[in-house]
Amino acid sequence: IEALTADLGGMQLSANGTLSNLQEASPAVQLAATLQSVKPEHVSVFWPPSLAPLTREWIVDNITGGQVPDVQVKLDIKPGDLAKPVLPREAIDAVIALDGVQIRYLPDHPPVTHVKGRVHVDGLSLKAEIDSASYLTGTRLSGGQVGIYDLNADNPYITVGLKAEAPAKDIVHFLG
């Protein structure tokens, strides 16, 4: 594909790439794509279930509302990679911009709202930079970073750093 552009119900897609070894069970895929003006509920349409499936499932289930103004995706899947239990780190390089979305990190916790930032996903990890967000009734979050360095682990280690300005009531609720 030398150049593909499409208006998909207000979402703008542009892409180019190659598919090779199609006769094999695990073909090669090289792709560069940009999506603009995506609603979070449409991410599942563009993200194949076999590419980083646990990450895809979490993002599809836990990021709602707002807008995904820009998605940049590069795939460099070599012959045989799709047959492996885990894709190599360099097989996926995606950056997803978030604007005004809601993120539910854990089922029993209130969501973080009005999130503005970026999420970078590769074949093994996820790193998020949160410019601003709201939590509970009066907490303002900024300068946030979230890292999950092995998306394929059963119980992945997650690092979180952020600046929070919060009323005491929100802190007690969060810690309780």
C-alpha angles and dihedrals in degrees: 000000000000096000133352124181127172141167105222104190093309095325113111119218128187122171147156131185151119137254119202139171089035091161089063125085089239111038128190120255127191112178139161114190139168125198123187134189096018123165112222091240089063096054091092090061092061101035111076112225092233095059109086090331098188092049091046092050093050094047094045093047099041110033114074142156126015122062140294098211097181138016122182116190131181120181122192103174113168125209107283096020094106090056092057119095090237129026117238116259093250094053092082130036112170132162117192121191116211127202123179096342128150119232125195106198097180129016095238096046129082114255125258107241139200090027117182118182147078136282121205117198127184130171093283111018148039126214122183129192113199115199095181141346144155129237132189114333106323111359118124117197126197141159091033129170126185122185130188107179100184112035091179097059118109090231106018122203111243127197120202129184127169147139114250129189105192143162115243092250091061092048092051090049092049094048094041 
